[in-house]
């Protein structure tokens, strides 16, 4: 008896048999590839991360490449907390104070006198990174019954793992940014009386906040952000629309772009994080629906803020950074005999931190 797979040869149109009676290693599989109209090609494919090879080459470079970049365009926390790579899981990082704003009194040098030496910063923050890990598994029977290629199933699962880790990262960043007690005294305030929904002047308020921060750090904040609710209040405010129009007649809020507001407030970038999270069950198909909301409004509603943000080098003044280990994220793969499953474990070492509380400002509970 021939042990094989029936398939229709796309060239001859005949039903043929692909023999594979030989015993294959666990890391090889016959995969159906659809060609032309109704044609099927049977190929022997080696999975570098599967079974035996997976035990020898633990880190799966192919799977790791799938999770190197976050795919959700709504994740914007790294704009406010740029990534800084570090070699170890813990260490001290410079936290610059206001040394640069002291006017030196002894730099006039006489003939033969010693050159004065700069007394640089001595402050630092102690960082200890956390490990965030989540895994996905594909059972042999699940893979055998999957209609497409195993790569499609693996990519789908790893993308879900990646998105969940990304959402948690965004949650940590959003919590830091929207908790007003994380800001220096005088750099935060309730927006309940600002009347952005009616007679208030959001442009005046935001420029005032920018000047407050600038007066403390000596540099103008380069980033302004709005939560979705605050953004809608801003772009529908009558004073804002008339200012943008210049002629005195309001414009359509649809023409109020983030780039236009950046020019209006004289900053490099304005962003509106729209990431959504859910509470309740797992939110699966035909299960109890989640209660959803905007992630950046989970701590305080309707927030708007400004910040001086560094480039990611970690050595310049910045409201905050996201520190992460150099060799992460990484995906490890192994075969689990007990469940007859191939397992992919994702791990990433990172943590966001505020490095200069006086370099940013916030309004919360805007109305």
C-alpha positions as CSV (number, residue, x, y, z in Angstrom):
1,X,0.0,0.0,0.0
2,X,1.3,3.4,-1.0
3,X,1.5,6.0,1.8
4,X,1.0,9.3,0.1
5,X,-1.1,12.4,-0.6
6,X,-3.4,12.8,-3.6
7,X,-3.1,16.0,-5.5
8,X,-4.0,17.3,-8.9
9,X,-1.0,18.0,-11.1
10,X,-1.4,21.5,-12.5
11,X,0.5,20.6,-15.7
12,X,-1.2,17.3,-16.6
13,X,-4.5,17.8,-14.8
14,X,-4.3,14.2,-13.5
15,X,-4.8,13.1,-9.9
16,X,-1.4,11.9,-8.8
17,X,0.2,10.6,-5.6
18,X,3.1,12.1,-3.7
19,X,4.7,9.3,-1.9
20,X,6.2,10.0,1.5
21,X,6.3,6.5,3.0
22,X,9.8,7.2,4.3
23,X,9.8,8.2,7.9
24,X,10.4,11.9,8.2
25,X,12.2,13.7,11.0
26,X,9.9,15.6,13.2
27,X,11.2,18.9,11.9
28,X,10.0,18.2,8.3
29,X,6.5,18.3,6.9
30,X,4.8,18.0,3.6
31,X,3.0,21.2,2.8
32,X,0.3,21.9,0.2
33,X,0.8,24.9,-1.9
34,X,-2.0,26.1,-4.2
35,X,-0.8,27.1,-7.7
36,X,-2.9,28.3,-10.6
37,X,-6.6,27.5,-10.6
38,X,-7.2,24.5,-8.5
39,X,-3.7,23.2,-8.8
40,X,-1.8,21.9,-5.8
41,X,1.9,21.4,-5.3
42,X,3.2,19.2,-2.5
43,X,6.6,20.3,-1.1
44,X,8.7,18.9,1.7
45,X,9.5,21.8,4.0
46,X,11.9,21.9,6.9
47,X,10.9,24.0,9.9
48,X,14.1,25.3,11.4
49,X,12.3,25.9,14.8
50,X,10.6,22.5,15.0
51,X,11.2,19.5,17.2
52,X,14.8,18.3,17.1
53,X,16.3,21.4,15.6
54,X,14.3,23.5,17.9
55,X,16.1,21.8,20.9
56,X,19.5,22.6,19.4
57,X,18.8,26.1,18.2
58,X,16.7,27.4,21.0
59,X,16.3,31.0,19.9
60,X,14.2,31.0,16.8
61,X,15.5,33.8,14.5
62,X,12.7,33.6,12.0
63,X,10.0,33.9,14.7
64,X,12.0,36.6,16.5
65,X,12.0,38.7,13.4
66,X,8.2,38.7,13.5
67,X,8.1,40.4,16.9
68,X,10.9,42.9,16.6
69,X,8.5,45.7,15.7
70,X,5.1,46.5,17.1
71,X,2.5,46.2,14.4
72,X,-0.3,48.2,16.0
73,X,-0.2,51.7,14.6
74,X,-2.2,53.0,17.6
75,X,0.7,52.3,19.9
76,X,2.3,55.7,20.5
77,X,3.9,55.5,23.9
78,X,7.4,55.3,22.5
79,X,7.0,58.9,21.1
80,X,6.8,60.2,24.7
81,X,9.2,57.6,26.2
82,X,11.8,56.9,23.5
83,X,13.6,53.5,23.6
84,X,17.1,53.3,25.2
85,X,19.0,50.1,24.9
86,X,21.0,48.8,27.8
87,X,23.3,45.7,28.0
88,X,22.2,44.6,31.5
89,X,18.9,44.2,33.3
90,X,19.8,46.8,35.9
91,X,22.1,49.8,36.2
92,X,22.4,53.5,36.9
93,X,21.5,56.1,34.2
94,X,22.2,59.8,34.3
95,X,19.4,62.1,35.3
96,X,20.4,65.6,34.4
97,X,19.3,68.5,36.6
98,X,19.6,72.2,36.1
99,X,23.4,72.4,36.1
100,X,23.5,73.9,32.6
101,X,21.5,76.9,33.6
102,X,24.0,78.2,36.3
103,X,25.9,81.2,34.9
104,X,29.6,80.5,35.5
105,X,31.5,83.1,37.5
106,X,35.0,81.9,37.1
107,X,35.7,81.2,33.5
108,X,37.6,84.4,32.7
109,X,41.2,83.2,32.5
110,X,44.3,85.2,33.3
111,X,47.7,84.5,31.7
112,X,49.1,81.4,33.3
113,X,46.0,80.6,35.2
114,X,44.5,77.2,35.4
115,X,41.5,76.4,33.1
116,X,38.4,75.8,35.2
117,X,36.8,72.4,34.9
118,X,33.1,71.8,34.3
119,X,31.3,70.3,37.2
120,X,28.9,68.1,35.4
121,X,25.8,66.3,36.7
122,X,26.0,63.8,39.4
123,X,22.4,62.7,39.5
124,X,21.1,59.3,38.3
125,X,18.1,57.0,38.3
126,X,18.4,53.3,39.2
127,X,16.7,51.1,36.6
128,X,15.9,47.5,37.0
129,X,14.2,46.0,34.0
130,X,11.2,43.6,34.2
131,X,10.7,40.6,32.0
132,X,7.4,40.4,30.2
133,X,6.7,37.0,28.6
134,X,3.9,35.3,26.8
135,X,3.8,32.1,24.7
136,X,1.8,30.4,22.0
137,X,1.5,26.8,21.0
138,X,0.5,24.8,18.0
139,X,-0.7,21.3,18.6
140,X,0.1,18.6,16.0
141,X,-3.5,17.9,15.3
142,X,-4.3,21.6,15.0
143,X,-1.5,22.0,12.5
144,X,-2.6,19.0,10.5
145,X,-6.1,20.3,10.2
146,X,-5.1,23.8,9.4
147,X,-6.3,24.7,5.8
148,X,-3.3,27.0,5.0
149,X,0.4,26.6,5.5
150,X,1.8,26.2,9.1
151,X,3.6,29.5,8.6
152,X,0.2,31.3,8.4
153,X,-1.0,29.8,11.6
154,X,2.3,30.5,13.4
155,X,2.4,34.1,12.2
156,X,-1.2,34.7,13.3
157,X,-0.5,33.5,16.8
158,X,2.8,35.3,17.2
159,X,1.2,38.5,16.0
160,X,-1.4,38.2,18.8
161,X,1.3,37.6,21.4
162,X,3.2,40.6,20.1
163,X,0.2,42.8,20.2
164,X,-0.6,41.9,23.7
165,X,2.9,42.6,24.9
166,X,2.8,45.9,23.0
167,X,-0.5,46.8,24.6
168,X,0.9,46.2,28.1
169,X,4.0,48.3,27.2
170,X,1.6,51.1,26.1
171,X,-0.3,50.7,29.3
172,X,2.8,51.3,31.4
173,X,3.7,54.4,29.4
174,X,0.2,55.8,29.4
175,X,-0.1,55.3,33.2
176,X,3.1,57.3,33.8
177,X,2.0,60.0,31.4
178,X,-1.6,60.5,32.7
179,X,-0.9,60.3,36.4
180,X,-0.5,64.0,37.3
181,X,1.4,63.3,40.5
182,X,4.3,62.2,38.3
183,X,4.8,65.8,37.2
184,X,6.7,68.5,39.1
185,X,4.8,70.9,41.3
186,X,3.2,73.7,39.2
187,X,3.3,71.6,36.0
188,X,-0.1,70.1,36.4
189,X,-3.7,71.2,37.0
190,X,-7.3,70.2,36.7
191,X,-8.9,71.2,33.4
192,X,-12.5,71.0,34.8
193,X,-12.8,74.8,34.7
194,X,-11.0,75.4,31.4
195,X,-14.3,75.2,29.5
196,X,-12.9,73.7,26.4
197,X,-16.3,72.4,25.4
198,X,-17.7,76.0,25.4
199,X,-16.2,79.4,25.9
200,X,-12.6,78.4,26.9
201,X,-9.5,79.0,24.9
202,X,-7.5,75.8,24.6
203,X,-4.7,77.4,22.5
204,X,-4.0,79.9,25.3
205,X,-4.1,77.2,27.9
206,X,-1.7,74.9,26.0
207,X,0.8,77.7,25.2
208,X,0.7,78.7,28.9
209,X,1.5,75.1,29.9
210,X,4.4,75.0,27.4
211,X,5.8,78.3,28.8
212,X,5.6,76.9,32.3
213,X,7.7,73.9,31.4
214,X,10.1,76.0,29.3
215,X,10.7,78.3,32.2
216,X,11.8,75.4,34.4
217,X,14.1,73.5,31.9
218,X,15.2,76.3,29.6
219,X,14.1,74.5,26.5
220,X,10.7,74.6,24.8
221,X,8.8,71.3,24.9
222,X,8.9,69.6,21.5
223,X,5.9,67.2,21.9
224,X,2.3,67.9,22.7
225,X,-0.3,65.1,23.1
226,X,-4.0,64.8,23.6
227,X,-6.2,61.9,24.7
228,X,-9.0,61.2,22.2
229,X,-11.6,63.0,24.3
230,X,-9.4,66.0,24.9
231,X,-8.6,66.1,21.2
232,X,-12.2,66.3,20.2
233,X,-12.8,69.1,22.7
234,X,-9.8,70.9,21.2
235,X,-10.6,70.6,17.5
236,X,-14.3,71.5,18.0
237,X,-13.6,74.5,20.2
238,X,-14.8,77.8,18.6
239,X,-11.8,79.8,19.6
240,X,-9.5,77.2,18.1
241,X,-11.4,77.0,14.8
242,X,-11.4,80.8,14.5
243,X,-7.7,81.1,15.2
244,X,-6.8,78.5,12.5
245,X,-9.1,80.2,10.0
246,X,-7.4,83.6,10.7
247,X,-10.3,85.4,8.9
248,X,-12.5,85.1,11.9
249,X,-14.9,82.5,10.5
250,X,-14.8,78.9,11.9
251,X,-13.5,76.1,9.7
252,X,-14.6,72.5,9.6
253,X,-13.1,70.4,12.4
254,X,-12.2,67.8,9.8
255,X,-9.4,70.1,8.6
256,X,-7.9,70.3,12.1
257,X,-5.0,67.9,11.7
258,X,-2.3,67.1,14.2
259,X,0.3,68.7,11.9
260,X,-1.7,71.9,11.9
261,X,-1.9,72.0,15.7
262,X,1.8,71.4,15.9
263,X,2.4,74.5,13.9
264,X,-0.1,76.5,15.9
265,X,1.6,75.5,19.2
266,X,5.1,75.8,17.8
267,X,6.2,72.2,18.6
268,X,7.7,69.5,16.6
269,X,4.9,66.9,16.9
270,X,1.4,66.5,18.2
271,X,0.0,63.0,18.6
272,X,-3.3,61.5,19.8
273,X,-2.9,57.9,21.1
274,X,-6.1,55.9,20.3
275,X,-5.1,52.5,21.6
276,X,-8.1,50.6,23.0
277,X,-8.2,48.1,25.8
278,X,-10.9,45.8,27.2
279,X,-12.0,44.4,30.5
280,X,-14.2,41.4,31.1
281,X,-13.7,37.9,29.6
282,X,-11.4,37.1,26.8
283,X,-13.6,38.8,24.2
284,X,-13.6,35.8,21.9
285,X,-16.1,35.1,19.2
286,X,-19.5,34.2,20.6
287,X,-18.3,35.0,24.1
288,X,-19.1,37.8,26.5
289,X,-18.2,41.1,24.9
290,X,-15.5,43.2,26.5
291,X,-16.1,46.6,28.0
292,X,-13.7,48.7,26.0
293,X,-12.2,52.2,26.5
294,X,-9.3,54.3,25.4
295,X,-6.1,53.1,27.2
296,X,-4.8,56.7,27.7
297,X,-8.0,57.6,29.5
298,X,-7.9,54.7,32.0
299,X,-6.2,56.7,34.8
300,X,-7.6,60.3,34.2
301,X,-10.1,61.3,31.6
302,X,-9.6,63.9,28.9
303,X,-5.9,64.8,29.4
304,X,-3.6,67.0,27.4
305,X,0.1,67.5,27.9
306,X,3.4,68.8,26.6
307,X,6.9,67.4,27.1
308,X,10.5,67.9,26.3
309,X,11.5,64.6,24.8
310,X,15.1,63.4,24.0
311,X,16.2,61.5,20.9
312,X,16.6,58.2,22.6
313,X,20.3,58.4,23.5
314,X,19.4,58.4,27.2
315,X,22.1,61.1,27.9
316,X,20.1,64.2,27.3
317,X,17.3,65.9,29.2
318,X,14.0,64.2,28.6
319,X,10.7,63.7,30.4
320,X,11.2,60.0,30.2
321,X,12.6,57.0,28.4
322,X,11.7,53.3,27.9
323,X,14.8,51.3,28.9
324,X,15.1,47.8,27.3
325,X,17.7,45.1,27.1
326,X,19.8,45.0,23.9
327,X,19.1,41.4,23.0
328,X,15.3,41.5,23.4
329,X,12.7,40.7,22.4
330,X,13.5,37.1,21.6
331,X,11.4,34.1,20.8
332,X,12.4,30.7,22.0
333,X,11.0,27.5,20.5
334,X,10.8,23.9,21.7
335,X,8.7,20.8,21.3
336,X,6.5,19.8,24.3
337,X,5.9,16.0,24.2
338,X,3.2,16.1,26.9
339,X,0.8,18.2,24.8
340,X,2.2,17.1,21.4
341,X,2.7,20.8,20.7
342,X,5.3,23.1,19.3
343,X,5.7,26.1,21.7
344,X,7.0,29.6,21.0
345,X,7.8,31.7,24.1
346,X,8.2,35.4,23.7
347,X,10.2,37.4,26.2
348,X,11.1,41.1,26.4
349,X,12.9,43.1,29.1
350,X,11.8,46.7,29.4
351,X,10.4,49.4,31.6
352,X,9.5,53.0,31.0
353,X,10.6,55.6,33.6
354,X,10.3,59.3,34.2
355,X,13.7,60.9,34.3
356,X,12.8,64.7,34.5
357,X,9.4,65.4,36.1
358,X,9.9,69.1,35.5
359,X,10.3,68.6,31.7
360,X,6.6,68.1,31.1
361,X,3.2,69.4,32.0
362,X,-0.4,68.1,32.0
363,X,-4.1,69.1,32.2
364,X,-6.4,66.4,33.4
365,X,-10.2,66.1,33.6
366,X,-10.7,68.6,30.8
367,X,-14.3,69.6,30.1
